[in-house]
């Protein structure tokens, strides 16, 4: 068993509100982990902490044994320089809830921008971006701008962009929650394809059917802690904890 992501004692507060309460969490390489939980349970904060978009108050995150965003100095953790953090983030793709595409760039430019900024030759980056857009079914939209696409198409572009730096792990923060119901399926289809390719994925979502079908492990969070975790058949079909049972009954209803 190879651990790709290891989260140790992740603790985070905003003022008096404690959002993460000492979470320990690990993800095996090549697996799909789905994180469920009510709004405000800490799911998105945990996801953002994994690639250091959120700085933990206590604890740490590592990717394949390398600390993310910090280094050990004496007996303390010291923040890395931004350039080094950006280098590490290139290994951890992130797909946001609201797409976060650059409105002034074409779709092809959106996908090729990060590799070019990392020193990849422009033609090579554009060719790779073109192949990624084909992979998500958007070959015919390379010259379009985000405003000209549906929400589902924009999210597929965001997934292609997350793949552009060939990350070791991809994080999805409720990738379908901003979409109209009829557009959800096209995005989940792309994620299913990625799951079948052996990528390490961590997906925050309320799509229970997707979790049941694709996840290797389901994690249920509430009030900043992991309440329950295990195979989908256990957590989704026979949850042990009352909080998990209550949440699933409301979502499935």
C-alpha positions as CSV (number, residue, x, y, z in Angstrom):
1,X,0.0,0.0,0.0
2,X,1.4,3.4,-1.1
3,X,0.1,6.4,0.7
4,X,-0.2,9.4,-1.6
5,X,-1.8,12.0,0.8
6,X,-1.2,11.9,4.5
7,X,-3.0,14.5,6.8
8,X,-1.9,14.5,10.4
9,X,-3.7,16.4,13.2
10,X,-5.2,19.0,10.8
11,X,-6.6,21.8,12.9
12,X,-8.0,25.1,11.6
13,X,-10.1,27.9,13.2
14,X,-11.6,31.1,11.9
15,X,-11.9,33.3,14.9
16,X,-13.8,31.4,17.5
17,X,-15.1,28.8,15.0
18,X,-13.1,25.6,14.9
19,X,-13.5,24.2,11.4
20,X,-11.1,21.3,11.6
21,X,-10.6,19.5,14.9
22,X,-7.4,17.5,14.6
23,X,-8.1,15.4,11.6
24,X,-6.0,12.4,10.7
25,X,-6.6,11.2,7.1
26,X,-4.7,9.3,4.5
27,X,-5.4,8.4,0.9
28,X,-3.8,5.5,-1.0
29,X,-2.3,6.2,-4.4
30,X,-4.5,5.3,-7.3
31,X,-7.7,5.4,-5.3
32,X,-10.9,7.5,-5.3
33,X,-12.0,9.0,-2.0
34,X,-15.3,10.7,-1.7
35,X,-15.9,13.1,1.2
36,X,-19.5,13.7,2.2
37,X,-21.0,15.9,4.9
38,X,-23.4,18.8,5.6
39,X,-22.5,22.4,4.8
40,X,-20.0,23.8,7.3
41,X,-18.6,20.4,8.3
42,X,-15.1,21.3,7.2
43,X,-14.9,19.3,3.9
44,X,-13.8,22.2,1.6
45,X,-11.4,23.5,4.3
46,X,-9.8,20.1,4.5
47,X,-9.5,19.9,0.7
48,X,-7.9,23.4,0.5
49,X,-5.5,22.5,3.3
50,X,-4.2,19.6,1.3
51,X,-2.7,21.9,-1.4
52,X,-2.0,24.7,1.1
53,X,-4.6,27.1,-0.1
54,X,-5.6,27.1,3.6
55,X,-2.8,27.2,6.2
56,X,-3.4,24.9,9.1
57,X,-3.1,26.2,12.7
58,X,-1.7,22.8,13.7
59,X,-0.8,19.6,11.9
60,X,0.6,19.0,8.5
61,X,-0.1,17.5,5.1
62,X,2.3,15.4,3.0
63,X,2.3,14.2,-0.6
64,X,4.3,11.0,-1.1
65,X,6.2,11.8,2.0
66,X,7.0,15.4,1.2
67,X,5.6,18.1,3.5
68,X,3.3,20.5,1.7
69,X,3.7,24.2,2.3
70,X,6.1,23.9,5.2
71,X,9.4,22.5,6.3
72,X,10.8,21.3,9.6
73,X,13.1,23.8,11.3
74,X,14.3,22.7,14.7
75,X,11.2,21.3,16.3
76,X,8.8,23.6,14.5
77,X,7.2,23.8,11.0
78,X,8.2,26.9,9.0
79,X,6.2,28.2,6.0
80,X,7.9,27.7,2.6
81,X,8.4,30.5,0.2
82,X,5.6,31.1,-2.3
83,X,7.7,29.9,-5.2
84,X,8.3,26.6,-3.5
85,X,4.6,26.3,-2.6
86,X,3.6,26.9,-6.2
87,X,6.0,24.1,-7.3
88,X,4.3,21.7,-4.9
89,X,0.8,22.8,-5.9
90,X,1.7,21.7,-9.5
91,X,1.6,18.2,-8.2
92,X,-1.9,18.6,-6.8
93,X,-4.6,19.5,-9.3
94,X,-7.6,21.4,-7.9
95,X,-11.1,21.7,-9.6
96,X,-13.1,24.4,-8.0
97,X,-16.8,24.6,-7.5
98,X,-17.2,27.8,-9.6
99,X,-14.7,26.9,-12.4
100,X,-12.3,29.9,-11.8
101,X,-11.5,30.1,-15.5
102,X,-9.8,33.3,-16.8
103,X,-12.5,35.1,-18.7
104,X,-10.1,37.0,-21.0
105,X,-8.4,33.8,-22.3
106,X,-9.7,31.3,-24.8
107,X,-10.3,27.8,-23.6
108,X,-7.0,26.5,-25.1
109,X,-5.2,29.4,-23.4
110,X,-6.8,28.6,-20.1
111,X,-5.5,25.1,-20.2
112,X,-2.0,25.9,-21.5
113,X,-1.4,28.9,-19.3
114,X,0.0,27.1,-16.2
115,X,2.4,24.8,-18.1
116,X,3.8,27.8,-20.0
117,X,4.3,29.7,-16.7
118,X,6.2,26.6,-15.5
119,X,8.6,26.8,-18.4
120,X,7.0,24.4,-20.9
121,X,7.4,25.5,-24.5
122,X,4.3,27.3,-25.8
123,X,3.7,24.9,-28.7
124,X,4.2,21.9,-26.5
125,X,1.8,23.3,-23.9
126,X,-0.8,24.1,-26.5
127,X,-0.6,20.7,-28.1
128,X,-1.0,19.0,-24.7
129,X,-3.9,21.3,-23.9
130,X,-5.5,20.4,-27.2
131,X,-5.2,16.7,-26.4
132,X,-6.7,17.3,-22.9
133,X,-9.6,19.2,-24.3
134,X,-10.3,16.3,-26.7
135,X,-10.1,14.0,-23.6
136,X,-13.0,15.9,-22.0
137,X,-15.0,16.2,-25.2
138,X,-14.3,19.8,-26.1
139,X,-12.1,19.8,-29.2
140,X,-14.4,22.1,-31.0
141,X,-14.3,24.8,-28.3
142,X,-10.6,25.6,-28.2
143,X,-11.0,29.1,-29.5
144,X,-14.1,29.9,-27.5
145,X,-14.2,32.0,-24.3
146,X,-15.6,30.8,-21.0
147,X,-18.7,33.0,-21.3
148,X,-19.6,31.2,-24.5
149,X,-19.8,27.8,-22.8
150,X,-22.4,26.2,-20.6
151,X,-21.5,25.5,-16.9
152,X,-20.9,21.9,-17.6
153,X,-18.5,22.7,-20.4
154,X,-16.7,25.2,-18.3
155,X,-16.2,22.6,-15.5
156,X,-14.9,20.2,-18.1
157,X,-12.4,22.8,-19.1
158,X,-11.4,23.3,-15.5
159,X,-10.8,19.5,-15.2
160,X,-8.6,19.7,-18.3
161,X,-6.7,22.6,-16.8
162,X,-6.2,20.6,-13.6
163,X,-4.7,17.8,-15.6
164,X,-2.4,20.1,-17.6
165,X,0.5,19.9,-15.1
166,X,0.2,16.1,-14.9
167,X,-0.5,16.2,-11.1
168,X,-0.1,13.2,-8.8
169,X,-3.4,13.9,-7.1
170,X,-6.6,15.8,-8.2
171,X,-8.9,17.4,-5.7
172,X,-12.5,18.2,-6.6
173,X,-14.4,20.7,-4.4
174,X,-18.1,20.0,-5.1
175,X,-17.5,20.1,-8.9
176,X,-21.2,19.8,-9.8
177,X,-22.9,22.0,-7.1
178,X,-22.9,25.1,-9.3
179,X,-24.4,23.3,-12.3
180,X,-28.0,22.9,-13.5
181,X,-29.2,19.3,-12.9
182,X,-29.1,18.4,-16.6
183,X,-25.4,19.3,-16.8
184,X,-24.2,17.3,-13.8
185,X,-24.0,14.0,-15.8
186,X,-21.5,15.3,-18.3
187,X,-19.0,16.4,-15.6
188,X,-19.4,13.2,-13.6
189,X,-18.8,11.2,-16.7
190,X,-15.4,12.9,-17.1
191,X,-14.5,12.2,-13.4
192,X,-15.6,8.5,-13.8
193,X,-13.1,8.3,-16.8
194,X,-10.3,9.7,-14.6
195,X,-11.2,7.3,-11.8
196,X,-10.8,4.4,-14.2
197,X,-7.4,5.7,-15.4
198,X,-5.7,5.1,-12.0
199,X,-5.5,8.7,-10.9
200,X,-5.6,9.5,-7.2
201,X,-8.8,11.5,-6.7
202,X,-10.4,13.2,-3.7
203,X,-13.9,14.4,-4.4
204,X,-16.1,16.5,-2.1
205,X,-19.7,16.0,-3.4
206,X,-23.3,15.3,-2.5
207,X,-23.7,12.9,-5.4
208,X,-24.4,9.7,-3.5
209,X,-25.0,7.6,-6.6
210,X,-21.6,8.7,-8.0
211,X,-19.9,7.9,-4.6
212,X,-21.5,4.5,-4.5
213,X,-20.4,3.7,-8.1
214,X,-16.9,5.2,-8.2
215,X,-15.4,5.6,-4.7
216,X,-13.0,3.2,-3.2
217,X,-13.6,4.8,0.2
218,X,-16.3,7.2,1.5
219,X,-15.5,9.6,4.3
220,X,-18.3,11.3,6.2
221,X,-17.5,14.6,8.0
222,X,-19.4,16.6,10.5
223,X,-18.5,19.5,12.7
224,X,-14.8,19.4,11.8
225,X,-14.2,15.7,12.4
226,X,-14.4,12.5,10.5
227,X,-17.4,10.7,11.9
228,X,-17.2,7.5,9.8
229,X,-15.2,6.1,6.8
230,X,-15.0,2.9,4.9
231,X,-16.1,1.2,1.6
232,X,-19.2,2.7,0.0
233,X,-21.2,-0.4,0.6
234,X,-20.6,0.0,4.4
235,X,-20.9,3.8,4.8
236,X,-23.7,4.4,2.3
237,X,-25.8,1.2,2.8
238,X,-25.2,0.4,6.4
239,X,-23.8,3.4,8.3
240,X,-23.0,2.9,11.9
241,X,-23.3,6.4,13.2
242,X,-26.6,8.3,13.8
243,X,-25.2,11.4,12.3
244,X,-24.3,9.6,9.1
245,X,-27.7,7.9,9.0
246,X,-29.5,11.3,9.4
247,X,-27.4,13.0,6.7
248,X,-28.0,10.2,4.2
249,X,-31.7,10.0,4.9
250,X,-32.0,13.8,4.2
251,X,-29.8,13.7,1.0
252,X,-31.5,10.6,-0.4
253,X,-35.0,12.0,0.3
